[in-house]
């Protein structure tokens, strides 16, 4: 049995909308401009909105908190090739658009999704972004996930992006293509690269070095280049087999105040283990000291705006057992930890 939603009093309408899941709110919002304005009047205060651009369609996630693990599905728009006279219309970004409604089994995280004619794929991304922008009165942080090369060059319609993740599952990412793309996205707070990098080294003036947060998965052959040129705050390596001599050089330059002036943290996980000699070398060279409980805080707080920081570090990283070192001339203190598969380095303000 259907309910005459728009015939209810305004307060009743709002109360009904408040009971809905995020993806249900989206489906309501595309019914008409009037319903979209009702959803907007809920004044939802999002922390972030993330667009994942696939070859087959677009996913939209929203989060009320800072960490990625709290993101929820908001909309899924897939593309189909043939238009049917039975296709219905939705109101997306103030425009009428043909669509098909699909229901998934209950065990799916996103139980409903819409599909749009493939001929509309360029237009639908622009309209979807406009729809989201109109829907939320308080502007959230905008993040972008690029899942194929084709979507990279269509993503310009999404404005005010501050964080980008490259997750090309079927292609490698050429450094020249990436640098050209970043010229069109000059202000990026964080960049995550999950794809295999190919091509020449990044330029010394590349915009990738200007990102406050840089996260790299794999790409062993790029580790030395990245460690040498990084000028931001947070550098994260995951499953990267780096050269320990490069690590010593980073610590040496930081201690001598020769580089890494804005560095706040480096975290590096390796699949092959950290050799035992490394810990002994840095213990002696940098005169590492046990924490005295006074010179710096116990916990290091990660920046939740870095695109892949997870909620398991929301309470901070306990650095009680980390060893401390100080910059030459009585400068800042930093702490370092070396385990079987991890090296961590944090700088205290």
N, C-alpha and C positions, 0 to 999 in steps of 0.2 A: 504494500500500500504506500503510495506517495504522499508526502506532506506538502501543503501549500506554504513553503518556507517564507516567501516574500509577503504573504498575507499576515504573518505574525507581527506583533508589536516589535519595535526596534530593539528594545532591551531583551526580549525573548530571542530574537535573531542572534544577538551578540552572545547570549548565554549558550545557545546551541553551537555556535562557531568555536567557543572556548573549549568545548568538549571533544573537538575533533583532533585527529592526528595531523601532523604537518602535511603529509601527502594528500589528506582529505581536504585540508584548507586550500591547497593548490587547485584541486579539482573543482571545488566550489568557486574559486576566484575566476576560472575561465568560463563559467556559465554565462556571465553578463557583466557589464560595467558596473551595474548597481551592486551586485554581489561582491565584486572586487573592491569597491569602496567600503563595503561593510567589513571585509577582511582587513583592509587597511586601517579601519577605525579601531581594531584591536590593539594597535600601537605595539606590535611585537618588537621587542628589543633584541635583535640578533647581534651576536658577536662577530660572526663571519658567514659568508655564503661562498660555496665552492662550486665551480662549473667544471665538469669532466667532459671533455670533447672527444668523442669516439667517431670512427668512420661511420658507424651505424646509427648514431644519434647522440643526444646530450643528456647527461645526468646532472641534477642540481641537488646539492646538499646544504643544509643550514645547521648552524650551531649557536646555542645560547651561551656557551662557555668558550674558553679560549683554546681548549685542547681538541685535537682531531678525533680522539676516540669518542667524543660526545656528539659528533656530527650525525644528523638524521637525514634520510631520504626526504626530499621535498617534491621533486618532479623528475619524471623520466619521459623523454620524447624520442621515439625511434622513427626511422624513415621507412616508407614502403613505396613500391614502384607503380602500382596500378591504381587508378582512381575509379571508384565505384559510385554510381548515382545514389546509393544508400548512405554514403558517407555523410556524417553530420558536421555541423560547424561549431567551433568554439570561438571565444573572444580572447585572443592572445595579443597582448601589447596594444590593445585598442583596435585590432584588426580581426576581421572574420577569417577563419582558416578551416579547411576541411580536416577531419581527423577520424580516427577509429579508437574506440575505447577497449582496453584489454584487461581481463582479470586473471591473476595468477593464483596458483595453489596457496593455501594459508601459510605454508612454511617459508615463503619468500619474504625477504626483508621489505620489499616494495610490492604490495599486493596488486596495485593497479598501475597501468601506464598508458600513455597515449602514443599513437603513431601518426605521422604527418607525411604527406606525399613527398617523395624524394626530390622532386623538382623545386620544392620549397626550402631545401636545406639551408641555403644562404640566408633566406629571409627569416626563417623560423628562429635562428640563433639571435638575430638582431631583435626580433619581436619578443622572444623569451626574456632576453636581458632587460628590455624596456618594461616588460610585465613585472619582473622581479623588482626593478628599481621603483616602479610606481606602487608596488605592494607594501613596501616597508618604509615607514616614515623616518625611522632612525637608520641612518646609512651604516651597514655593516662593512667589515673588512672583506674585500673581494679577492678570492684566490682562483687560480686557473690550473687545470690539469690537462696537458696536451698528450693525447694518446695516439695520434698519428700525424704524419707530416702535413697532410692535406688540411687538417683542422688548425694547424699552427698559423696558416696564412689566412684563415677565415676568422680567427679569434679577435681581430682588431675591433670588432663591433662591441666587445665587452670592455667597458670603460673602468677606470680607476682601479685596475688590478695592482695589488701590492706584492703578491707571492705567486710563483709559478713552479709547477712540477712537470718534468718531462718524463713521460712513461711510454715510450714508443715500443710496443710489443713486437712489431713485425719489421722494424727498421732500425738502422743505426742513426746516430745524430752527428752530423758533420759540424765541426766547430765553426766553420765559416757561415753556415746556415744559422746556427745559434747566435752568433755575434750580430748578424744582420737583423735577426728577429729582435734582439735586445735593444737595438737602436730605436725600434718602434715602441719599446716598453722601457724607457730610460730610468724610471724610478721603481726599482724592485727591492723590497725589504729582504726577501729570502728567495733562493733558487734551489730546487731539488732536482738532481739528475739521476734517474733510475735507468737510463739507456746507455748503450755502449757508444762512447765518443770515438769519432774518427776524424781524419783531417789534420792539418798542421796545428802547432801549439797556439793557444790563445794569444792575442796581442797583449803587450804590456799595458796598454790603455783600455783593455777590454772592459765592458761594463759588468762582466761577471765578477770582477774583483771588487766592485763597489757595493755589491749586495752585503747587507749586514749579516745575513745567514746564508751559508752555502753547505749543502748536503750532497755527498757523492756516494753512490752505490757501485761497487766494482771499480773498473777502470784503473787497474793496478799501474799501468804505464803512464797514467796522468798524475799520480800522487805527488811526485817530486815537484812538477810544474805548479800544481795547485798550492802546495805548502809554501813554496818560495814566493808566490805572487799574491797570496790572499792578503787583503787589507781590511777585512770586515771585523765583525764581532765574534761570530760563532761559526766554527768549521766542524763538520761532522763527516766522518768516513765510516762506511758500513761495508764489511766484507772486502776490504782493500788490503792487499799485501804490499805494504810500503817498506821502504828502506829505513832501517833504524838510524842510519847516519843522517838522513834528512831530518828526523825527529830531533837529534842532538843539535843540529844546526838551527832549527826553530827556537829551541830553548836558549841556545847561545846568543842568538841575535836579540831575543827578547830581553835577556839579562843585561846585555850591553847597551840596550836602548837603540839598537840599530834598525829595528823593524818591528812590526806588529804592535804599533802604538795604541791601536783601538781594540786589541784582542781581549775577549772576555772568556772564551772557552774553546778548546779543541777536544773532540771525542773521537777515538778511532778504534774500530773493531777489526780484527784480522782473522781470516779463516785458518791461518797456518801457525798461530801461536807467536808469542814474543820471546825472543831468545834471552837466556838468563843473564848474559854478560851486560845487557843494556842497563838493567837496573843498577848493577854495581858501578858501571861507568858514570851514570848521571849522579849517583849518590856521592861519589867522590868529587867529580868536576864542579857540580853546582852546590856542594856543601848542604845537601838536603837535611832539614831538621824536622823532628817530630813536632806536632802541633802542641803549643803550650797552653791552649785554651783561651788565649788573650789576644794574640796578634791579628786574628781574622775570624770571621764567623765560622760556625760549625757546618752549616749547610749552604750549598751553592744553588741559587734559584735560576732555573733555565728560563729563557725568554719564550713564553708560550706562543708568540707570533711567528716563530720559525716554523715553516710549513709542516714539518714532520715530527715536531715534539709531541710526545704522547702524555697522557694523563698520569702515567705511573711515576712521573717525576714532578708532578704538580706540587708536592710538598717539599721539594728540594732534594738535592743529592747530599747525603751524609758524607762529609769529608773529614771525619774525626781521625781516621787512620791514614789520611793522605799526608805526604811529606811536603814541607814548605821550602821555598827559595825566595830570595829577594833580589830585585834589580840592583845593579851597581849604583853607588852614590846614595844609598838609602831610599831607593824608589819603592815601587809597589811590591807587594808580596803575591806569589803565585803558589799553587799547590799541584802536586803531581801524584798520580797513582799508576802502578804498573801491575797488571795481572796476567794470567796465562794468555788471554785473547784480547786484552783491552789496554789502551793507554789513555789516560785522561789528564787534561791540563786546564786549570782554571785560574783566572787573574782576579784578584780582589780589589775593588775600588776603595 
